[in-house]
Amino acid sequence: PYTTLFRSFDASTTNLTYSIPAPGYGQDPAQIILSFLSPITPTSTLRQAIPASYLTVHVSGSFNIDVYIDLNGLWVSANRGNEIEWEFSQNPHPGVKGVAPLKTWKVKRRVEQLLSEDADRGEWGTLHFIGPADVQHEAGTSAILRNRFSRTGTLKNAVDGKFRGIMDDEPVFAFSKSFKLNGTSAAGGKSSDSVLFTIAHVQDPVIQFASARGMTLMKPLWASYFLTADELLEYHYHDFEKASKLAGNYSG
């Protein structure tokens, strides 16, 4: 149960604001803002070339809130019958001590169709869904995960290893975050917190070019800066404040 208060957007950002009713009498509703940022950064060629967006979940209120988000295989294929495969990883930040390791889902078609589209959707490439170390994670059947979360507010930090079709016991790749807002603010007022995610669809190669030496597969521009997609997206995630500031120059 929730109420949509309003939507706002500019050149880079879309914000969806929701009001969540309080569980007890006399408490004000909590507010959740889903902020989607796809930075416009013409002064930074690298940032403009990154095939990724940010999702920030902002919460404020006086009672605890559990937030759940999942993605399914339709991000990597328009055909609901195609089989997909996935993996979960949590790797330390390369070369930087004291930075908590990110959690990452990777999803792709089992048999990719290079440089092909179906219903304007690329049929090759890997979906990356990235969150911080302190979120819970789980892959499994959509109805099971969502129903259990609605009852318990938790995920099991487990991975369903049965690869299958996109809508065959629909596999989803989920994160959840528990926000402890009750009693954490001064004088019983509202508290606030947030969590940041990255969503990326990485394709390599990206195009086929008719050059003097014949048809040539072209790598993405970001590959001139980073050896792997993992390194690229680690950079992207931790670059949020700078990218957001640059994008703000083109908001209005």
Summary of the structure (lengths in Angstrom):
residues: 252
radius of gyration: 19.9
end to end distance: 32.4
largest distance: 73.4
contacts: 735
relative contact order: 0.21
helix: 18%
strand: 43%
